[in-house]
């Protein structure tokens, strides 16, 4: 894989770990009051025995884990998917002038498809559904299409790809709404890109039903996975579903992508993460192991600056250059406990020697 994509994924890993480290509960001293949780958990005290000694801390840890799940679902998976595919999150709406009008016949067709799937009078079939939508083009009056946002959108000369990323445990009833959104989005994309083939998928980052003790964690059983989701097979054709390694390989166009992502995470996600992070922030560029640390974390951009430090320092002839040189490697925000690589500093310093 392209080394800059590996770096970009690594930075997403660093951002995620940094925030979760700062929020990790060291003890239950600052635990929010949760009397109902504690009361209910009394019923499980025999099951917690020898496993959980501190119930308030257990509640704090559960809250922290929920935060990690939210971070992965709302930003990490989406950002990594966009990096791999060279895609973007894109919104289609009328006030952006990128949402076309569609024919009322197409809206009726979509509603009928959803009704038939709901009543189980038909099974999901991506080819048949697309054919019905195409056949209804030009039928009825023109009407505004419905606004929608695609989590991962990319296109080439002949095809358009859209992927909705979802949690591996979607809420009850969510699959029907996602199916309708995808069908409505597909109609709008057909109107916006009449000369291109439209592909619209729903994607899940991993298969939670796989027995990791006997199978690779990257493997999957798509039909069994959809069956485990409420209304999964009722609304979605396996052909429009991307799961686990299939999803990540599709986005990157390369095999072994999920394995690579996990390798990157495992390499950075160590108990001494914060220690290494702060070491990088101290910029001990004269230290012989500094380049090795940057390389281990795939921070090739920062390594480039360090290897060219002597040449860069010769160009520090203005206040702006000196100030940019002294900027931090990572930009931290106390308001939301976040961090990100300082690309502004990197681009400025690299420009001094380009």
C-alpha positions in Angstrom: 0.0 0.0 0.0 1.1 3.6 -0.6 3.2 4.7 2.3 1.3 8.0 2.6 -1.9 6.1 3.1 -0.3 4.0 5.7 0.8 7.2 7.4 -2.6 8.7 7.2 -4.2 5.6 8.8 -1.5 5.7 11.5 -2.4 9.3 12.4 -6.0 8.3 12.7 -4.9 5.5 15.1 -2.8 8.0 17.1 -5.8 10.5 17.3 -8.1 7.8 18.5 -5.7 6.4 21.1 -4.7 9.8 22.4 -8.3 10.7 23.2 -9.1 7.4 24.8 -5.9 7.5 26.9 -6.9 10.9 28.3 -10.4 9.7 29.1 -9.4 6.3 30.6 -10.7 6.1 34.2 -7.8 5.5 36.6 -10.3 5.0 39.4 -13.9 5.6 40.2 -13.3 8.8 42.2 -14.8 10.9 39.4 -17.5 8.4 38.4 -20.8 10.0 37.8 -23.6 9.0 40.1 -25.3 5.9 38.8 -27.5 4.5 41.6 -29.8 2.6 39.3 -26.9 0.8 37.5 -25.4 -0.2 40.8 -28.7 -1.4 42.2 -29.4 -3.6 39.2 -25.8 -4.9 39.1 -26.3 -6.3 42.7 -28.3 -9.1 41.0 -25.1 -10.2 39.2 -22.8 -10.0 42.2 -22.2 -13.8 42.2 -21.2 -13.7 38.5 -18.9 -10.8 39.1 -17.1 -12.6 41.9 -13.4 -13.0 41.2 -13.9 -11.0 38.0 -15.0 -7.5 39.1 -13.9 -6.2 42.5 -15.0 -2.6 42.1 -18.5 -2.0 40.7 -18.2 1.8 40.5 -15.0 1.4 38.5 -16.6 -1.3 36.3 -19.4 1.3 35.5 -16.7 3.9 34.6 -14.9 1.4 32.4 -18.1 0.5 30.7 -18.8 4.1 29.9 -15.2 4.5 28.6 -15.6 1.4 26.3 -18.9 2.9 25.0 -16.9 6.0 24.1 -14.4 4.0 22.2 -17.2 2.2 20.3 -18.7 5.6 19.4 -15.3 7.0 18.3 -14.6 4.0 16.0 -18.1 4.1 14.5 -18.4 7.8 14.0 -14.9 8.8 12.9 -12.2 6.1 12.8 -13.8 3.6 10.4 -15.2 6.4 8.2 -11.9 8.3 8.0 -9.9 5.2 7.2 -12.4 4.2 4.5 -12.0 7.5 2.9 -8.2 7.3 3.0 -8.2 3.8 1.5 -10.5 4.7 -1.4 -9.3 8.2 -2.0 -12.9 9.1 -1.4 -14.8 11.6 0.7 -18.0 12.2 2.7 -20.4 13.9 0.3 -23.8 15.5 0.9 -26.3 16.0 -1.9 -28.9 18.7 -1.3 -30.7 21.3 -3.2 -29.0 24.4 -1.7 -25.7 23.0 -2.9 -27.1 22.6 -6.4 -26.0 19.0 -6.6 -29.3 17.2 -5.9 -31.2 16.6 -9.1 -34.9 16.3 -9.6 -36.4 12.8 -10.0 -39.6 11.6 -11.5 -42.5 10.7 -9.2 -42.7 7.3 -10.9 -39.3 6.5 -9.5 -40.4 7.5 -6.0 -43.5 5.2 -6.3 -41.2 2.4 -7.5 -39.0 2.8 -4.5 -41.9 2.8 -2.1 -43.3 -0.3 -3.7 -40.0 -2.1 -3.5 -39.8 -1.3 0.3 -43.4 -2.4 0.8 -42.8 -5.7 -1.0 -39.7 -6.3 1.0 -41.5 -5.4 4.2 -44.3 -7.9 3.4 -41.8 -10.5 2.3 -43.6 -10.8 -1.0 -40.2 -10.4 -2.7 -36.6 -10.9 -1.6 -33.9 -8.3 -2.0 -32.3 -8.4 -5.4 -30.1 -5.6 -6.3 -30.2 -6.3 -10.1 -34.0 -6.5 -10.2 -34.4 -3.4 -8.0 -32.1 -1.3 -10.2 -33.9 -2.5 -13.3 -37.3 -1.4 -11.9 -35.9 2.0 -11.0 -34.5 2.5 -14.5 -37.8 1.4 -16.1 -39.6 4.1 -14.0 -37.4 6.9 -15.2 -39.4 9.5 -17.1 -42.7 8.4 -15.5 -44.7 11.1 -13.7 -43.8 14.6 -12.8 -40.4 15.9 -11.8 -40.0 16.4 -8.0 -37.1 17.3 -5.7 -35.0 14.4 -4.7 -34.4 13.7 -1.0 -31.2 15.1 0.6 -28.7 12.4 1.6 -25.1 12.1 2.7 -22.8 9.3 1.6 -20.2 8.2 4.2 -17.7 7.2 1.4 -18.1 8.6 -2.1 -15.6 8.2 -5.0 -15.8 7.9 -8.8 -13.7 7.2 -11.8 -14.4 7.8 -15.5 -17.1 5.2 -15.8 -18.4 4.3 -12.4 -19.6 6.0 -9.2 -19.2 4.2 -5.8 -21.1 5.0 -2.6 -20.8 3.2 0.7 -22.9 3.5 3.9 -20.9 2.4 6.9 -22.9 0.9 9.7 -22.4 -0.6 13.2 -22.2 -4.3 13.2 -25.2 -4.2 15.6 -27.7 -1.8 14.0 -30.8 -0.9 15.9 -34.1 -2.7 15.2 -35.8 -1.1 12.2 -32.6 0.5 11.0 -32.2 -1.8 8.0 -35.4 -0.7 6.4 -34.5 3.0 6.7 -31.0 2.3 5.3 -32.5 0.4 2.3 -34.8 3.2 1.5 -32.0 5.8 1.8 -29.8 3.7 -0.5 -32.5 3.3 -3.2 -33.4 7.0 -3.1 -29.7 7.9 -3.2 -29.2 5.6 -6.1 -31.9 7.3 -8.1 -30.4 10.7 -7.5 -26.9 9.5 -8.4 -28.3 8.0 -11.7 -29.7 11.4 -12.5 -26.5 13.2 -11.5 -24.2 10.8 -13.4 -26.2 9.5 -16.3 -23.2 8.3 -18.2 -21.8 6.3 -15.3 -22.7 3.0 -13.6 -23.8 3.5 -10.0 -22.8 1.2 -7.2 -24.3 1.7 -3.8 -23.3 -0.5 -0.9 -23.9 -0.9 2.9 -20.7 -1.8 4.7 -19.8 -3.3 8.1 -16.2 -3.1 9.4 -16.0 -6.7 10.9 -18.1 -9.8 11.5 -18.7 -10.1 15.3 -20.1 -13.7 14.8 -16.8 -15.2 13.8 -15.1 -17.5 16.3 -11.7 -15.8 16.5 -10.3 -18.8 18.4 -10.6 -21.0 15.3 -10.9 -18.5 12.4 -9.0 -15.4 11.3 -10.5 -12.3 12.8 -10.7 -10.9 9.3 -13.0 -13.7 8.0 -16.7 -13.4 7.6 -20.0 -15.3 6.8 -22.1 -12.7 5.1 -25.4 -14.7 5.0 -25.1 -15.7 8.6 -24.2 -12.1 9.5 -27.2 -10.7 7.8 -29.4 -13.3 9.4 -28.2 -12.3 12.8 -29.3 -8.7 12.2 -33.0 -7.9 12.6 -34.4 -7.7 9.0 -30.9 -8.0 7.6 -31.7 -10.5 4.8 -35.2 -9.1 4.6 -34.0 -5.9 3.1 -30.5 -6.4 1.8 -29.1 -8.5 -0.9 -25.7 -10.0 0.0 -24.4 -8.6 -3.3 -25.0 -5.0 -2.0 -23.4 -5.8 1.3 -19.7 -5.5 2.1 -18.4 -7.1 5.3 -15.1 -7.3 7.2 -12.1 -7.9 5.0 -14.3 -7.8 1.9 -15.2 -4.2 2.7 -11.6 -3.0 3.4 -10.2 -4.8 0.3 -12.9 -3.3 -1.8 -12.1 0.2 -0.6 -8.3 -0.1 -1.1 -8.4 -2.3 -4.2 -5.8 -4.5 -2.5 -6.0 -7.8 -0.7 -5.0 -8.0 3.0 -6.1 -4.5 3.8 -7.9 -5.4 7.0 -4.9 -7.3 8.2 -2.7 -4.3 7.5 -5.0 -1.9 9.4 -4.9 -4.3 12.4 -1.1 -4.5 12.1 -0.9 -0.7 12.2 -3.1 -0.5 15.2 -1.3 -3.2 17.1 2.1 -1.6 16.4 1.0 1.8 17.8 -1.5 0.7 20.5 1.0 -0.3 23.2 0.9 0.3 26.9 3.6 3.0 26.5 1.7 4.8 23.8 1.6 8.1 25.8 5.3 7.9 26.7 6.2 7.5 23.0 3.8 10.2 22.0 5.3 12.7 24.4 8.8 11.7 23.3 7.9 12.7 19.8 6.4 16.0 21.0 9.7 16.8 22.7 11.4 16.5 19.3 14.7 15.0 20.5 15.9 14.9 16.9 19.5 14.4 17.9 18.6 11.2 19.6 19.6 8.2 17.5 16.4 6.3 18.1 14.1 9.3 17.2 13.9 8.4 13.5 13.3 4.7 14.5 10.3 5.8 16.6 8.9 7.9 13.8 9.4 5.0 11.4 7.7 2.5 13.8 4.7 4.8 13.9 4.8 5.3 10.1 5.3 9.1 10.5 7.3 9.4 7.3 6.5 13.1 6.9 8.0 14.0 10.3 10.9 11.7 9.6 11.5 13.6 6.3 11.7 16.9 8.3 14.1 15.4 10.8 16.4 14.0 8.1 16.5 17.4 6.5 16.8 19.3 9.7 20.2 20.8 8.9 19.0 22.2 5.6 15.8 23.5 7.2 17.7 25.3 9.9 19.8 27.2 7.4 16.6 28.7 6.0 15.4 30.0 9.4 16.1 33.6 8.4 12.7 35.1 9.3 10.4 35.2 12.3 7.8 33.2 10.5 10.1 30.4 9.6 11.5 30.2 13.1 8.1 30.2 14.7 6.9 27.5 12.3 10.0 25.4 13.1 9.2 25.7 16.8 5.6 24.6 16.4 4.5 21.3 17.9 4.6 18.0 15.9 1.0 17.4 17.0 -1.7 20.0 17.5 -3.6 19.4 20.7 -7.0 20.7 21.7 -8.0 20.8 25.4 -11.6 21.6 24.5 -12.3 18.1 23.1 -9.2 16.2 24.2 -8.1 15.8 20.6 -4.8 15.8 18.7 -3.7 15.8 15.0 -0.5 16.0 13.1 0.6 19.5 12.4 0.4 19.5 8.6 0.6 23.3 8.4 4.0 23.2 10.0 5.1 20.3 7.8 4.1 22.0 4.6 5.8 25.2 5.5 9.1 23.6 6.6 9.2 21.3 3.6 8.6 24.3 1.4 11.8 25.9 2.7 13.9 23.2 1.1 11.8 22.2 -1.9 
